[in-house]
Amino acid sequence: MSREDMRVQIEYFSEFYQVVALDARGQGRSTSSPTAISYQAMVSDVIGLLDHLKIEKASIFGQSDGGITALLTTHYHPERFEKLIIHGAISNYNA
């Protein structure tokens, strides 16, 4: 899914929060990656974006693969997040 697919959720949350929406590698406006896409790479992308924007703590929403990425990102970096919202993510996978 891309940011465009999440338009309704972005519009809603924008009424209450500053929203930073990103497209995962190879999705929406994101470029394709020359390396294999993995959840660990996407976790690094999320943390890299937060660091680049100088956001120390955030809430995170993810759907499907974005939900898995959100789960892993908050697992590995719990100090960076206040709230976690996931939708349609699996609870068990092989990374």
Secondary structure, DSSP 8 states (H G I E B T S, - for coil): --TGGGHHHHHHHHTTS-------TTSTTS---SS---HHHHHHHHHHHHHHTT--SEEEEEETHHHHHHHHHHHH-GGGEEEEEEES--S----
